[in-house]
């Protein structure tokens, strides 16, 4: 199983996440990751609406067999706001609400990350939620391959620098399909 933590930051004043994000790179990397992973492995991700929209498109364009290779996690906190794209993801795990937004998201992230044995975690774009998932993933899956795709900017780029990753391809390679085939070769 491969874990995907991804997001497209909104335009927020003075946000380093937004100012460094590359929306085209985020979109291309998610699409490429799915095309590489879904044929052999299960991809698990949390349901940020923009990422779910991308996943829906990928599933629409892919073969029927691959539809069972993706699992969407969503917090019930957002039940009234679930995007229509959720309906097109066949496997969903809706996690019950906590006492507030933060506890609901933390519980959903914890259940999503602890409920599976992951061989890799891929972190693309995003904001503080991607950072929280990165930290949780490292603790719960210390032997997994961890890939912050820094070329997508935002939280992934911050994590790459903060944790001193040395694989320059994560920072400079925009040929995502080839990149994922190389860096995930041992786990897919």
Backbone as JSON, one array per atom type, in Angstrom:
{
  "sequence": "XXXXXXXXXXXXXXXXXXXXXXXXXXXXXXXXXXXXXXXXXXXXXXXXXXXXXXXXXXXXXXXXXXXXXXXXXXXXXXXXXXXXXXXXXXXXXXXXXXXXXXXXXXXXXXXXXXXXXXXXXXXXXXXXXXXXXXXXXXXXXXXXXXXXXXXXXXXXXXXXXXXXXXXXXXXXXXXXXXXXXXXXXXXX",
  "N": [[0.85, -1.19, 0.0], [0.39, 2.25, -0.72], [0.73, 5.45, 0.62], [-0.79, 8.56, 0.11], [-0.4, 11.92, 0.64], [-1.68, 14.92, -0.02], [-2.3, 18.22, -1.33], [-3.8, 21.23, -2.58], [-2.87, 24.37, -1.98], [-4.91, 27.14, -0.94], [-5.32, 30.56, -2.01], [-3.93, 32.45, 0.24], [-3.26, 35.32, 2.08], [0.12, 36.18, 2.61], [0.99, 33.55, 2.82], [3.35, 31.09, 2.91], [3.01, 28.56, 1.94], [1.16, 28.83, -0.17], [2.53, 30.65, -1.82], [4.78, 29.26, -2.68], [3.75, 27.08, -3.92], [3.09, 24.93, -6.73], [0.67, 24.58, -8.8], [0.23, 23.2, -11.2], [2.29, 21.33, -11.18], [1.56, 19.91, -8.88], [-0.89, 18.77, -9.69], [0.02, 17.24, -11.93], [1.84, 15.51, -10.69], [0.23, 14.02, -8.9], [-1.46, 12.72, -10.72], [0.46, 11.23, -12.15], [1.58, 9.64, -10.11], [-0.65, 8.08, -9.42], [-1.01, 6.69, -11.85], [1.24, 5.1, -11.91], [1.13, 3.64, -9.52], [-1.47, 2.46, -9.19], [-1.83, 0.18, -10.77], [-0.6, -1.97, -9.52], [-0.59, -1.68, -6.75], [-2.35, -0.54, -3.76], [-3.66, 2.67, -3.31], [-3.91, 5.03, -0.82], [-5.61, 7.79, 0.47], [-6.36, 11.03, 1.96], [-9.34, 12.99, 1.82], [-9.04, 15.76, 0.44], [-10.9, 18.11, -1.36], [-9.98, 19.07, -3.96], [-8.01, 17.23, -4.64], [-9.46, 14.85, -4.61], [-11.09, 15.33, -6.79], [-9.2, 15.19, -8.85], [-8.45, 12.48, -8.55], [-10.88, 11.25, -9.12], [-11.08, 11.85, -11.86], [-8.86, 10.45, -12.83], [-9.64, 7.81, -12.23], [-11.87, 7.66, -13.87], [-10.67, 7.66, -16.37], [-9.24, 5.32, -16.3], [-8.81, 1.68, -16.28], [-11.41, -0.63, -15.26], [-10.54, -2.44, -13.29], [-8.67, -1.11, -11.74], [-10.07, 0.58, -10.09], [-10.65, -0.54, -7.64], [-8.34, -0.24, -6.3], [-7.95, 2.01, -4.79], [-8.4, 3.99, -1.89], [-10.4, 6.21, -0.22], [-10.26, 8.4, 2.48], [-12.31, 10.2, 4.69], [-13.39, 12.8, 6.81], [-16.27, 12.73, 8.82], [-17.06, 15.14, 9.72], [-17.25, 16.9, 7.63], [-19.46, 16.08, 6.25], [-21.85, 17.29, 5.25], [-20.75, 18.85, 3.34], [-19.46, 17.27, 1.51], [-17.81, 16.75, -1.54], [-19.29, 16.22, -4.79], [-17.69, 14.52, -6.24], [-16.82, 12.56, -4.48], [-18.66, 10.48, -4.6], [-17.89, 8.95, -6.73], [-15.74, 7.5, -6.02], [-15.08, 4.3, -5.28], [-14.28, 2.92, -2.87], [-14.58, 3.99, 0.32], [-13.81, 5.43, 3.45], [-15.43, 6.68, 6.06], [-14.82, 8.68, 8.71], [-15.87, 9.07, 12.02], [-17.02, 12.05, 13.65], [-15.04, 14.27, 15.65], [-14.71, 16.36, 18.58], [-14.42, 18.88, 17.54], [-13.31, 20.73, 14.6], [-10.45, 20.42, 14.36], [-9.88, 18.16, 16.03], [-11.43, 16.28, 14.71], [-10.21, 16.11, 12.17], [-7.64, 15.27, 12.97], [-8.23, 12.76, 14.1], [-9.24, 11.4, 11.85], [-6.94, 11.42, 10.23], [-5.19, 9.92, 11.85], [-6.51, 7.4, 12.01], [-6.52, 6.73, 9.28], [-3.78, 6.53, 8.67], [-2.75, 4.68, 10.52], [-4.19, 2.38, 10.05], [-3.32, 0.74, 8.02], [-0.67, -1.14, 6.47], [1.9, 0.43, 5.23], [4.11, 0.71, 2.47], [5.26, 2.93, 1.42], [5.2, 6.51, 1.66], [3.93, 9.34, 0.1], [4.3, 12.73, -0.38], [2.77, 15.61, -1.41], [2.68, 18.92, -2.49], [0.38, 20.9, -0.64], [-0.56, 21.97, 2.77], [-0.51, 22.74, 6.24], [-1.79, 20.38, 7.07], [-0.63, 18.37, 5.51], [1.9, 18.38, 6.58], [1.33, 17.55, 9.21], [0.39, 14.95, 8.64], [2.71, 13.86, 7.53], [4.47, 13.83, 9.77], [3.07, 12.1, 11.48], [2.99, 9.81, 9.88], [5.74, 9.16, 9.65], [6.28, 8.35, 12.3], [4.54, 6.17, 12.68], [5.19, 4.44, 10.61], [8.07, 3.69, 10.39], [9.86, 2.31, 8.75], [9.13, 2.69, 6.17], [9.36, 3.97, 2.8], [9.84, 7.39, 2.34], [8.67, 10.18, 0.67], [8.89, 13.4, 0.04], [7.66, 15.41, -2.38], [9.26, 17.8, -3.46], [9.38, 19.5, -5.65], [6.81, 20.23, -6.15], [6.29, 22.23, -4.47], [5.02, 24.24, -1.7], [3.93, 22.63, 1.32], [5.28, 20.18, 0.92], [7.73, 20.94, -0.16], [8.76, 22.43, 1.96], [9.02, 20.38, 3.89], [10.94, 18.75, 2.65], [13.24, 20.36, 2.8], [13.36, 20.92, 5.57], [13.79, 18.41, 6.75], [16.12, 17.66, 5.61], [16.35, 16.09, 3.17], [18.09, 14.35, 0.63], [17.91, 13.49, -1.98], [18.01, 14.86, -4.94], [16.33, 14.65, -7.09], [13.73, 14.74, -6.11], [13.37, 17.39, -5.75], [13.92, 18.64, -8.18], [13.02, 17.21, -10.42], [10.6, 17.05, -12.84], [9.46, 15.18, -14.4], [7.33, 13.25, -13.62], [6.15, 10.65, -13.79], [8.26, 8.96, -14.59], [10.0, 9.54, -12.48], [8.54, 8.5, -10.24], [8.46, 5.8, -10.94], [11.15, 5.15, -10.64], [11.86, 5.91, -7.92], [10.05, 4.47, -6.43], [10.46, 1.91, -7.14], [11.39, -0.33, -5.65], [9.25, -0.9, -3.99], [6.87, -1.24, -5.34]],
  "CA": [[0.0, 0.0, 0.0], [1.09, 3.52, -0.81], [-0.02, 6.54, 1.22], [-0.66, 9.85, -0.54], [-0.83, 13.12, 1.35], [-1.55, 15.97, -1.04], [-3.27, 19.3, -1.29], [-3.54, 22.44, -3.34], [-3.14, 25.48, -1.06], [-5.69, 28.26, -1.41], [-4.63, 31.85, -2.0], [-4.04, 33.08, 1.55], [-2.23, 36.36, 2.21], [1.36, 35.88, 3.36], [1.15, 32.11, 3.02], [4.47, 30.47, 2.21], [2.51, 27.38, 1.24], [0.59, 29.24, -1.45], [3.5, 31.34, -2.67], [5.75, 28.32, -3.25], [3.08, 25.93, -4.55], [3.0, 24.86, -8.18], [-0.56, 23.8, -8.99], [0.39, 22.3, -12.35], [3.14, 20.23, -10.71], [0.76, 19.11, -7.95], [-1.81, 17.99, -10.51], [0.76, 16.26, -12.72], [2.45, 14.49, -9.83], [-0.83, 13.13, -8.42], [-1.86, 11.88, -11.85], [1.54, 10.3, -12.45], [1.66, 8.68, -9.02], [-1.76, 7.14, -9.58], [-0.79, 5.82, -13.01], [2.32, 4.16, -11.58], [0.78, 2.82, -8.35], [-2.77, 1.77, -9.2], [-1.84, -1.1, -11.47], [-0.06, -3.04, -8.67], [-0.74, -1.41, -5.31], [-3.48, 0.26, -3.32], [-3.32, 4.04, -2.96], [-4.78, 5.52, 0.25], [-5.43, 9.24, 0.62], [-7.39, 11.81, 2.64], [-10.15, 13.62, 0.79], [-9.13, 17.17, 0.08], [-11.74, 18.12, -2.56], [-9.27, 19.23, -5.24], [-7.31, 15.97, -4.92], [-10.48, 13.88, -4.94], [-11.49, 15.63, -8.17], [-8.16, 14.59, -9.7], [-8.55, 11.02, -8.46], [-12.07, 10.86, -9.89], [-10.72, 11.93, -13.28], [-7.95, 9.33, -13.1], [-10.45, 6.59, -12.24], [-12.71, 7.72, -15.06], [-9.84, 7.35, -17.53], [-8.51, 4.06, -16.13], [-9.58, 0.45, -16.41], [-12.29, -0.94, -14.12], [-9.82, -3.17, -12.26], [-7.92, -0.19, -10.89], [-10.97, 1.31, -9.2], [-10.58, -1.14, -6.31], [-7.01, -0.01, -5.75], [-7.86, 3.32, -4.15], [-9.25, 4.16, -0.71], [-10.57, 7.61, 0.21], [-10.65, 8.65, 3.86], [-12.96, 11.5, 4.83], [-13.96, 13.05, 8.13], [-17.71, 12.97, 8.81], [-17.24, 16.56, 10.04], [-17.55, 17.6, 6.38], [-20.48, 15.3, 5.54], [-22.77, 18.18, 4.53], [-20.0, 19.53, 2.29], [-18.72, 16.32, 0.66], [-17.95, 17.06, -2.97], [-19.95, 15.19, -5.6], [-16.66, 13.57, -6.7], [-16.71, 11.45, -3.52], [-19.54, 9.39, -5.01], [-17.25, 8.18, -7.79], [-14.65, 6.72, -5.43], [-15.82, 3.14, -4.77], [-13.93, 2.54, -1.5], [-14.49, 5.16, 1.18], [-13.88, 5.23, 4.9], [-15.89, 7.92, 6.68], [-14.43, 8.62, 10.12], [-16.8, 9.84, 12.83], [-16.64, 13.41, 14.06], [-14.52, 14.56, 16.98], [-15.43, 17.45, 19.24], [-14.3, 20.09, 16.73], [-12.65, 20.5, 13.31], [-9.09, 19.91, 14.53], [-9.89, 16.78, 16.54], [-12.01, 15.44, 13.66], [-9.17, 15.87, 11.17], [-6.58, 14.47, 13.58], [-8.71, 11.38, 14.23], [-9.3, 10.83, 10.51], [-5.56, 11.17, 9.81], [-4.64, 8.83, 12.64], [-7.1, 6.13, 11.57], [-6.08, 6.47, 7.91], [-2.36, 6.17, 8.62], [-2.46, 3.5, 11.35], [-5.03, 1.24, 9.67], [-2.74, -0.01, 6.91], [0.77, -1.33, 6.46], [2.34, 1.15, 4.04], [5.51, 0.58, 2.06], [5.76, 4.26, 1.07], [4.35, 7.69, 1.82], [4.28, 10.36, -0.88], [3.78, 14.0, 0.11], [2.72, 16.48, -2.58], [2.06, 20.22, -2.25], [-0.28, 20.92, 0.65], [-0.36, 22.96, 3.83], [-0.18, 22.17, 7.55], [-2.29, 19.01, 7.15], [0.38, 17.48, 4.92], [2.97, 18.3, 7.58], [0.83, 16.69, 10.29], [0.37, 13.57, 8.14], [4.11, 13.46, 7.39], [4.99, 13.51, 11.1], [2.38, 10.91, 11.95], [3.42, 8.69, 9.04], [7.11, 8.79, 10.05], [6.24, 7.65, 13.58], [3.81, 4.9, 12.58], [5.77, 3.59, 9.56], [9.47, 4.13, 10.34], [10.64, 1.61, 7.72], [8.57, 2.98, 4.85], [9.99, 4.99, 1.96], [9.16, 8.67, 2.51], [9.02, 11.01, -0.49], [8.29, 14.72, -0.13], [7.91, 15.83, -3.75], [9.55, 19.21, -3.23], [9.16, 20.29, -6.86], [5.42, 20.7, -6.14], [6.25, 23.38, -3.58], [4.16, 24.23, -0.52], [4.39, 21.85, 2.47], [6.23, 19.15, 0.49], [9.04, 21.59, -0.3], [9.21, 22.75, 3.32], [9.45, 19.12, 4.52], [12.18, 18.33, 2.0], [14.35, 21.15, 3.36], [13.38, 20.8, 7.03], [14.32, 17.1, 7.14], [17.38, 17.47, 4.89], [16.36, 15.04, 2.17], [19.24, 14.59, -0.26], [17.64, 13.07, -3.35], [17.71, 16.09, -5.69], [15.23, 14.41, -8.03], [12.49, 15.16, -5.46], [13.34, 18.85, -5.83], [14.11, 19.2, -9.52], [12.51, 16.36, -11.5], [9.18, 17.25, -13.14], [9.01, 14.01, -15.18], [6.86, 12.53, -12.44], [5.92, 9.22, -14.01], [9.58, 8.33, -14.54], [10.49, 9.7, -11.11], [7.89, 7.54, -9.35], [8.91, 4.45, -11.3], [12.49, 4.95, -10.08], [11.95, 6.0, -6.46], [9.16, 3.47, -5.82], [10.76, 0.63, -7.78], [11.55, -1.44, -4.7], [8.05, -1.12, -3.18], [5.65, -1.51, -6.13]],
  "C": [[0.89, 1.24, 0.0], [0.17, 4.59, -0.22], [0.26, 7.82, 0.45], [-1.21, 10.93, 0.37], [-0.6, 14.27, 0.39], [-2.61, 17.04, -0.85], [-2.83, 20.44, -2.18], [-3.89, 23.61, -2.43], [-3.98, 26.58, -1.71], [-4.86, 29.53, -1.33], [-4.9, 32.54, -0.66], [-2.93, 34.11, 1.66], [-1.06, 35.89, 3.08], [1.56, 34.39, 3.63], [2.33, 31.6, 2.2], [4.02, 29.24, 1.43], [1.95, 27.76, -0.13], [1.66, 29.81, -2.37], [4.53, 30.4, -3.29], [5.09, 27.16, -4.0], [3.06, 26.08, -6.07], [1.82, 23.96, -8.5], [-0.47, 22.82, -10.15], [1.22, 21.09, -11.93], [2.38, 19.33, -9.75], [-0.18, 18.2, -8.74], [-1.08, 16.88, -11.27], [1.36, 15.15, -11.86], [1.41, 13.52, -9.27], [-1.26, 12.19, -9.53], [-0.8, 10.83, -12.16], [1.67, 9.23, -11.37], [0.55, 7.63, -9.17], [-1.52, 6.19, -10.75], [0.28, 4.78, -12.74], [1.86, 3.17, -10.51], [-0.44, 1.94, -8.57], [-2.79, 0.44, -9.92], [-1.41, -2.25, -10.56], [-0.36, -2.89, -7.19], [-2.01, -0.63, -5.04], [-2.96, 1.63, -2.9], [-4.37, 4.54, -1.97], [-4.52, 7.01, 0.4], [-6.6, 9.85, 1.4], [-8.05, 12.75, 1.65], [-10.17, 15.11, 0.69], [-9.87, 17.25, -1.25], [-10.99, 18.24, -3.89], [-8.52, 17.95, -5.62], [-8.32, 14.89, -5.28], [-10.99, 14.09, -6.37], [-10.48, 15.05, -9.16], [-8.27, 13.07, -9.72], [-9.77, 10.53, -9.24], [-11.75, 10.84, -11.38], [-9.83, 10.75, -13.67], [-8.73, 8.02, -13.18], [-11.35, 6.53, -13.47], [-11.94, 7.29, -16.3], [-9.18, 5.98, -17.45], [-9.43, 2.85, -16.3], [-10.37, 0.18, -15.13], [-11.55, -1.63, -12.99], [-9.11, -2.24, -11.28], [-8.79, 0.54, -9.88], [-10.96, 0.74, -7.78], [-9.25, -0.89, -5.62], [-6.85, 1.38, -5.14], [-8.85, 3.4, -3.0], [-9.22, 5.62, -0.3], [-10.98, 7.63, 1.68], [-11.22, 10.07, 3.94], [-13.5, 11.62, 6.25], [-15.45, 13.35, 7.98], [-18.02, 14.43, 9.17], [-17.69, 17.33, 8.8], [-18.72, 16.97, 5.61], [-21.43, 16.17, 4.72], [-22.09, 18.87, 3.35], [-19.23, 18.57, 1.39], [-18.91, 16.7, -0.8], [-18.61, 15.9, -3.71], [-18.96, 14.13, -6.07], [-16.51, 12.39, -5.77], [-17.52, 10.24, -3.97], [-18.91, 8.48, -6.04], [-16.05, 7.38, -7.3], [-15.31, 5.51, -4.75], [-15.53, 2.76, -3.32], [-13.7, 3.8, -0.69], [-14.55, 4.73, 2.64], [-14.24, 6.6, 5.49], [-15.64, 7.78, 8.18], [-15.32, 9.57, 10.92], [-16.18, 11.13, 13.35], [-16.07, 13.43, 15.47], [-15.28, 15.73, 17.57], [-15.37, 18.77, 18.46], [-13.55, 19.74, 15.44], [-11.28, 19.85, 13.49], [-9.08, 18.46, 15.03], [-10.48, 15.82, 15.5], [-10.96, 15.1, 12.61], [-8.05, 15.01, 11.73], [-6.99, 13.01, 13.71], [-8.76, 10.69, 12.87], [-7.89, 10.49, 10.03], [-4.96, 9.98, 10.55], [-5.2, 7.48, 12.17], [-6.63, 5.76, 10.16], [-4.65, 5.92, 7.89], [-2.07, 4.9, 9.43], [-3.16, 2.24, 10.87], [-4.45, 0.37, 8.56], [-1.24, -0.17, 7.12], [1.28, -0.73, 5.15], [3.81, 0.87, 3.74], [6.12, 1.92, 1.69], [4.71, 5.31, 1.38], [4.84, 8.76, 0.87], [3.55, 11.64, -0.48], [3.92, 15.04, -1.0], [2.01, 17.78, -2.22], [1.58, 20.36, -0.82], [0.08, 22.05, 1.59], [-0.03, 22.21, 5.13], [-0.68, 20.74, 7.71], [-1.31, 18.0, 6.58], [1.54, 17.32, 5.9], [2.55, 17.4, 8.74], [0.84, 15.22, 9.86], [1.78, 13.03, 7.97], [4.67, 13.02, 8.74], [4.36, 12.25, 11.67], [2.85, 9.67, 11.18], [4.81, 8.21, 9.44], [7.12, 7.97, 11.34], [5.62, 6.26, 13.45], [4.39, 3.93, 11.56], [7.25, 3.94, 9.37], [10.3, 3.45, 9.26], [10.14, 1.88, 6.3], [9.43, 4.01, 4.11], [9.17, 6.26, 2.12], [9.64, 9.63, 1.44], [8.27, 12.34, -0.47], [8.65, 15.24, -1.52], [8.05, 17.35, -3.75], [9.3, 20.08, -4.47], [7.72, 20.79, -6.95], [5.25, 21.9, -5.21], [5.45, 23.13, -2.33], [4.77, 23.4, 0.62], [5.43, 20.81, 2.09], [7.63, 19.74, 0.36], [9.61, 21.94, 1.08], [9.73, 21.5, 4.03], [10.78, 18.63, 3.95], [13.37, 19.05, 2.63], [14.47, 20.96, 4.87], [14.03, 19.49, 7.48], [15.55, 16.7, 6.32], [17.4, 16.25, 3.98], [17.45, 15.37, 1.15], [19.0, 14.18, -1.71], [17.15, 14.29, -4.14], [16.58, 15.9, -6.69], [13.9, 14.86, -7.44], [12.28, 16.66, -5.56], [13.31, 19.37, -7.26], [13.46, 18.42, -10.65], [11.0, 16.56, -11.67], [8.63, 16.14, -14.05], [8.51, 12.98, -14.17], [6.65, 11.04, -12.66], [7.24, 8.45, -13.93], [10.16, 8.4, -13.14], [9.86, 8.65, -10.19], [8.28, 6.11, -9.68], [10.27, 4.16, -10.68], [12.48, 4.91, -8.55], [11.05, 4.99, -5.75], [9.42, 2.06, -6.34], [10.82, -0.54, -6.8], [10.28, -1.77, -3.92], [6.78, -1.36, -4.01], [5.83, -2.72, -7.03]]
}
